[in-house]
Amino acid sequence: MASGWGITGNKGRCYDFWTDFSECMSRCREPKDCALLREDYLECLHHSKEEQYYKTLNVKCLVRIV
């Protein structure tokens, strides 16, 4: 992934997030300064926030139906 090549031979979907995070880590004093960029990169990889949002939305819809 960090090589920049995606599964189709083009740039990977999260490569831009990785380069931003990597550049920040190389020039910052404290790793916590790059926490938001790290969060963006991990969200791109795993979609955990998006998944949680849709689960919550689904539960709210089911509560209305029942």
C-alpha positions in Angstrom: 0.0 0.0 0.0 2.7 2.5 0.9 4.3 1.9 -2.4 1.5 3.9 -4.0 0.3 1.2 -6.4 -3.2 0.0 -6.1 -4.7 -3.3 -7.0 -5.4 -2.1 -10.6 -1.9 -0.7 -11.2 -3.0 2.8 -10.6 -2.5 5.0 -7.5 -4.0 3.4 -4.5 -7.2 4.9 -3.0 -5.5 5.9 0.3 -2.1 6.8 -1.1 -2.8 10.6 -0.9 -3.7 10.2 2.8 -0.6 8.2 3.4 1.7 10.7 1.8 0.1 13.6 3.8 0.5 11.6 7.0 4.0 10.5 6.2 5.2 14.0 5.4 3.7 15.3 8.6 5.4 12.6 10.7 8.7 13.4 9.1 8.6 17.1 9.9 6.7 17.3 13.2 8.1 17.5 16.7 5.4 15.4 18.4 3.5 12.5 16.8 0.3 13.8 18.3 0.6 16.8 15.9 -0.3 14.4 13.1 -3.2 12.7 14.8 -5.9 14.0 12.5 -4.0 12.9 9.4 -3.5 9.5 10.9 -7.2 9.3 11.6 -8.0 10.2 8.0 -5.6 7.6 6.7 -7.0 4.9 8.9 -10.5 5.8 8.0 -9.6 5.5 4.3 -8.2 2.0 4.9 -10.8 0.6 7.2 -14.0 2.8 6.8 -14.7 2.3 10.5 -16.4 5.6 11.1 -18.5 5.3 8.0 -19.5 1.7 9.0 -20.5 2.9 12.5 -22.5 5.7 11.0 -24.5 3.3 8.8 -25.0 0.9 11.6 -26.4 3.7 13.8 -28.6 4.9 10.9 -29.9 1.4 10.3 -30.8 1.0 14.0 -32.6 4.3 14.1 -34.6 3.3 11.0 -35.5 -0.1 12.5 -36.7 1.6 15.7 -39.0 3.7 13.7 -40.4 0.7 11.9 -41.0 -1.3 15.0 
